Amino acid sequence: MSRQIQSLGALLLLATWTLTAPGRAAAAGAGPDGQMVWAAHITLAPRWLDPGETESAITPFMVLYAIHDALVKPMPAGLTTPSLAESWSVSPDGTSYEFVLRQAARFHNGDPVTSEDIRFSFERYRGGAAKLLKDKVREVQVVDARRVRFQLKEPWPDFMTFYGTTATGAGWVVPKKYVERVGDDGFKKVPIGAGPYRFVSFTPGVELVLEAFEAYWRKTPSVKRLVIKSVPDETTRAAALKRGEVDIAYFLNGPVAEDVRRTPGLTLTAVRTNGVFFLDFTEQWDPRSPWHDRRVRLAASLAVDRQAINEAEQLGFAGVTGNIVPRHMEFALPIDAHPYDLKRAKQLLAEAGYANGFDAGDFTPNPPYFSMAEAIGGYLGAVGIRTRIRTMERAAFLSTWGEKKLRGVVLGVQAAGGNAATRIEGLATRSGRYASGVLPEVEDLFQRQAREVDRRKREDLLHQIQRILHERVVFAPIWENGFIRGVGPRAEEPALTLIPSYPYSAPYEDLRLK
C-alpha cells in the first residue's frame, strides 16, 4: 500500500470518528496545535505498530506509547499505573486478577474499549514472554463489557510485572473487530489504537506521522502532530537538531554529544535506563568452541576497560556493572564489574590453550552501538581474541538474535522494564527470547521463584541465579546505559524524564511546545 493510500485510509478513519465521537473538543483554538519532530537512532519497523509482536526490548514502546494504550503501564505515577483500566484487584489466594475498564476509553475509530478487546489482545499476543504468560494463565474471563478477569493456574507474584510493565506488550490493547476485519497485515498498514495519537502515515525506514486524538481519556494532547524520523547517522541527527529541523535527537555520544552540550539553545539530557549492555557468548554451549571454557569468557571480560569506554562514548553517564539486572530493579543483586586486567586475561587464555589467541568470528552489536563495539573489539584484540564487526539494522538484529541465529559474540542490550525475574526470563531461561542456552540449575531456581509467594524467599532465589550467572561468566555485563538525548529550543516539555528509567519521550500527551 502506498503512503498516499495509507494516509487516505487514516483520514477516512478520522472522518468517521469526527462524526460519531462524543465530547470531542470543538471550540476554536482549544485543541492541539503545532508539530514536534524526533530524529530516531534506529530504522522504524512496521511490526512495532502492532503490540501483539512486541519483542522483549524497549524499542517498540517508542511507538506503542503514542498509538496504543494498555490496561496498566509505567507512567509518572508508578510502574503499573491504571490506564485503560481505572482499577484492578487480586483475589486473596493470588490466582485471580480483575480489571475494571474506563467508560471513557475509546479506540480511534470511536468504538469503546471492551473486555472482549482485552481478551482478544492477550490471546493474539505472540511477543516476548508470550509462552510464559500463557502457561501461567488458565483463562481470560469476560465478566461483562467493563470487567475482565485473568484466572491463573496457580499463584504467580510476577503476573502484573510481566503483564503490566514494559517487560512485555501483552497488556496493550487492540480493537478486536477491526483486526479481525483487516487481518494482521492490514492492521500494521493502518493501525487503530486507543492511545493519545492517531496513525496518519508510515514510510518504513523513513518516518512515522501521527496526529492528536482529542478524545483520549487521560487528556487532550497539547501538540497536534508528531513526526518520528529514522536518522541512523549520529552526526546527521545532531546537525538536524542544530538547524531546528528536529526538536529531539536520540542517542548522542562522545564528541557529538559534547558539541550539542556547547551549542547555545540546545539541551543535553541523559537518563540511566533499564538497559544493560553485555557480551553474549552465543557459542559457549558448544563443547567444541573456545567460548565453552569459562577461562576464555572471563579473559574477554577482564580485557575490556569499561570505564574508559564509558567516558569516551557516554561522557561518563553509564554505570559500569557486573550484572545483567540493573541495580535499581526489584530483586537486583549489586555485582561489581570485572576489573580491567590485561595481564590476567592473557594468562587465562594461555591456561585455556590459546596463548596466541584465536579467531572468534563475528561480533554483532545491537544497532546503532557500532562505535562501542569497535572499542570493545579493540580491547579483545589486544589479548588475541580476534573479531569482525557485523552490522545490522535494529529490527533485523532483534529478529535474528531472537531466532538464535547469531554466532560468535553479540553486544546485546536489554532495556525492557520489570524486575530481576523478567530480565532473567528473557536471557537465561528455556522460554527466553534471547537465551542461546540455559544452565539447568538456573532454570530450576527460576521455576521455583515463580511459584514462591514469600517475597524474601523469592529474592533469595533470584539472587542465587544472579550469582550463578556472574560466577559462570555466562555474560560479560558492560554497563547500565546512560542514554543521551539532545533537545531543541522549541520544546517546553519534551517528556524525557517523566517516566523513571524510560529512554524516550512519554507520555506523549504531556508534550508541550513553547
C-alpha positions, -999 to +999 in steps of 0.1 A: +000+000+000+014+034-010+019+061+016-009+082-001-034+053+003-023+048+039-028+085+046-063+084+029-073+054+050-063+072+081-081+103+071-113+083+065-110+069+099-107+104+113-138+115+094-157+086+109-145+095+144-153+132+139-189+123+130-195+098+158-173+107+188-190+123+218-173+151+237-148+160+210-131+193+215-148+218+192-140+252+204-118+272+181-083+274+194-089+249+222-074+219+205-039+207+200-015+228+179+019+227+164+043+199+154+072+181+171+098+161+153+122+134+165+154+121+150+154+085+160+186+064+161+170+033+146+152+022+115+115+022+122+099-013+115+063-019+106+059-046+133+064-020+160+029-006+151+014-038+164+016-046+202+010-083+195+045-086+182+064-067+209+099-081+215+115-083+249+130-049+242+122-012+248+123-001+212+087-008+202+074+013+231+086+044+213+056+038+190+032+020+214+030+049+239+017+071+211-007+050+191-018+024+217-027+021+253-025-007+279-047-018+309-019-007+331+016+006+322+046+025+335+037+062+339+049+091+360+027+079+389+042+044+391+054+012+374+019-003+370-004+028+367-040+021+358-046+033+323-074+017+302-083+000+334-095+025+361-087-001+387-076-036+393-076-061+422-062-095+431-080-123+449-068-133+484-053-166+471-034-147+443-049-167+415-073-141+400-067-106+387-098-085+378-097-052+359-124-026+356-123-006+323-128+031+320-161+042+305-144+070+285-118+048+269-123+045+231-104+035+201-095+060+173-125+048+152-149+056+180-155+021+193-154+017+231-126-004+246-143-036+259-134-067+279-136-087+246-108-065+232-087-072+263-092-110+260-086-109+222-054-088+226-040-112+252-048-143+231-032-130+199-001-118+217+030-136+204+058-114+216+083-116+244+075-139+273+043-150+255+048-187+263+054-180+299+023-158+303+001-183+285+015-212+305+005-193+337-029-180+327-057-207+327-084-184+313-093-149+305-129-144+315-152-116+302-173-108+333-192-080+315-184-052+290-163-033+315-148-061+337-123-088+327-107-114+349-074-133+344-076-167+361-042-181+368-034-218+372-016-211+405-004-180+424+022-161+404+035-130+421+050-117+389+018-116+368+015-078+370+052-073+364+051-094+331+017-081+321+016-045+332+051-031+326+074-028+295+087-063+302+061-074+275+035-059+253+008-084+264-012-058+283-015-034+253-049-034+237-061-036+200-097-034+187-109-070+181-135-062+154-111-040+133-082-065+135-105-094+125-118-074+096-084-062+081-061-090+093-027-087+109-010-073+078-038-048+073-035-037+109+002-030+106-005-009+075-033+012+091-032+006+129-060+017+151-053+021+188-066+037+219-036+059+226-032+097+226-022+099+189-038+085+157-019+070+128-016+092+097+011+077+076+041+054+077+070+051+054+090+021+066+126+030+075+119+067+069+092+083+091+060+078+111+034+106+112+008+108+139-020+133+148-035+141+182-066+121+193-086+147+210-109+123+228-081+105+246-094+096+281-064+109+301-062+144+285-063+161+251-027+162+238-012+197+235+008+191+203-012+185+171+013+164+150+042+142+158+068+131+133+093+104+141+121+102+115+147+074+111+181+091+111+207+063+117+237+086+114+246+103+146+262+134+131+232+139+108+208+137+139+229+163+157+231+186+126+193+184+122+188+194+158+212+223+154+194+235+123+160+233+141+147+206+117+140+183+146+131+190+182+146+159+199+175+138+188+180+104+204+214+087+211+242+113+210+276+102+222+312+113+227+323+144+207+289+148+190+272+150+224+298+174+237+292+196+207+255+197+214+261+205+250+282+235+240+256+248+214+235+277+227+198+270+228+203+232+229+200+210+259+217+177+266+199+153+289+208+118+299+189+091+318+201+059+334+177+035+318+167-001+324+191-011+297+222-032+305+248-038+278+266-071+279+287-096+258+266-126+249+289-156+241+264-175+220+287-204+212+296-212+249+271-240+248+291-259+221+319-280+237+340-275+205+340-237+209+368-218+227+339-199+244+329-231+262+358-226+286+349-203+314+385-190+315+381-177+279+349-159+288+365-144+319+395-133+299+373-115+275+355-097+304+388-088+320+402-074+287+376-046+285+383-012+301+346-004+307+352+030+324+375+043+296+348+034+270+321+050+293+340+083+294+346+083+256+312+070+244+287+082+271+305+111+288+306+090+320+268+088+322+267+050+321+270+029+352+296+001+350+282-032+363+288-069+366+251-079+364+226-082+336+199-068+360+202-030+366+207-021+403+175-001+406+153-030+396+134-050+422+153-081+434+186-069+417+218-081+433+246-054+431+276-070+414+307-051+405+322-055+371+353-075+365+383-051+367+403-042+336+433-066+339+451-072+306+478-094+322+454-118+339+433-120+307+463-132+287+473-156+314+438-172+314+438-176+277+472-193+279+459-217+306+429-225+283+453-234+254+450-201+235+483-184+242+483-170+207+447-160+209+420-173+184+396-162+157+363-155+174+344-148+142+315-123+141+310-096+167+274-083+162+264-052+181+229-041+189+224-012+164+234+015+164+261+009+191+287+003+165+315+026+178+311+010+213+315-024+197+346-012+178+361-001+211+354-034+228+366-053+198+399-034+201+403-044+237+396-081+228+421-079+200+447-067+224+447-101+242+444-121+210+406-125+206+401-115+170+366-105+159+349-090+129+322-063+134+290-073+117+264-045+114+226-049+110+196-026+114+178-030+147+146-048+136+166-074+117+191-077+146+163-083+172+147-109+149+179-128+142+190-127+178+156-139+190+157-167+164+191-179+179+208-174+146+236-151+157+270-168+161+302-156+177+298-127+202+268-104+205+269-070+221+234-073+235+213-049+254+181-054+273+162-023+283+126-036+289+112-028+323+101-052+350+123-067+377+151-093+381+127-121+371+116-105+338+153-098+329+164-133+337+135-149+319+144-132+286+181-140+287+187-172+307+156-195+307+142-220+283+114-196+273+137-167+269+136-149+236+173-141+236+186-171+256+211-190+234+215-217+261+203-225+297+220-237+328+197-264+344+203-250+379+192-216+367+161-230+351+152-249+383+157-218+405+137-196+381+107-220+382+109-222+420+109-184+424+079-181+401+059-202+425+072-187+457+048-162+473+071-153+502+089-121+490+121-127+510+124-163+497+118-151+461+146-126+465+170-152+478+162-175+448+167-146+423+199-136+440+212-171+437+205-170+399+224-137+395+254-150+414+255-182+393+253-162+360+282-140+373+304-168+386+300-189+355+305-158+333+275-167+312+275-130+302+301-102+304+280-072+315+295-038+304+273-011+318+238+002+327+231+025+298+232+063+301+210+072+272+219+108+259+193+129+242+195+164+226+166+188+229+160+219+208+147+253+219+110+248+209+103+220+233+090+233+267+082+197+279+100+170+259+086+143+282+121+127+285+122+125+323+086+118+333+087+080+334+116+067+355+143+048+336+125+052+303+147+064+274+122+080+250+095+107+252+064+096+271+036+101+279+032+118+246+000+136+257+022+155+282+044+171+255+043+209+253+058+234+228+068+269+238 
